[in-house]
Amino acid sequence: ASIDADQDLTKVLNQLWHLDKNRLRPGTDYRISLQGKAGYVAQGSNVARDQAKAPLFTYVNEDKLKSIKTYEYFISLLDNYEMSTGVSETVTSEELKENNLFINAIVETDVMKCAHQYLVKKGKSPSDLGQFKRQLYDIWFRLYHRDRSGGEDSCGFEHVFVGEAKHGQEIMGLHNWVQFYLQEKHGHVDYKGYKARDNKDTPDEDDHVLNLQFSLNGLVKPVGGSFIGVSPEFEVALFTIIFLMSTEKMTSVVVKVDEYVLELVVCRHGRSIGTSYPKLLSSNNRDL
């Protein structure tokens, strides 16, 4: 059951939104093409009628992405992970360094500073910056066994931002727009159309949150919620707050951020994030 966000939480999440100066501008920094509304696909089925012949992303200004430190480090992290769960990840010293470069870069942003202050005020995070960075590392990068049979094969970052194939059967994770764009560009992701409950609920091409249907290497994800155009630090800040404000195995919070009514879902795996994603409930006061 999802709970409604209290005033404090609503306030801080909207502060993060307003502070996210690295958010890309739709129509300027990137363009998407929503095309058709996706149909119903049963979980576990890999047959989906393609309602979108063209890619979701028509254009992304990659030079702009590479000129922003947090995106630059984020993109190099995406390259470091094996897509399949059950293949033990080995963290090389180079990767360890890259994980830390990313954390160091995001904690310097106003978005993360705001999240840190809020968490300290709520008694959920240490005020010492070094300790806070270690806490972020544990939440997002500590490896754990997602697959019982295998070695330490997963971490929160990998699941949420990179995406994993479970036993080659279904897609898990991949809730990040930059990874979606890159995988689409390489021909691994095929966008099938947007998900909407009815005709009143048709999204716009400048919406920053979408529910999507797609396949990754032939495996179909019937519906996946994703922020579009937001910075990596915004997603890390938002989901870290939801994660730390609850001790439940699964937390689901309904909150209005900017013009979007969202359900934010976070599942924990011990002291780490198992998965986290947004689900768009309504936008622009469109009535769902």
Disulfide bonds with the S-S distance in Angstrom:
none
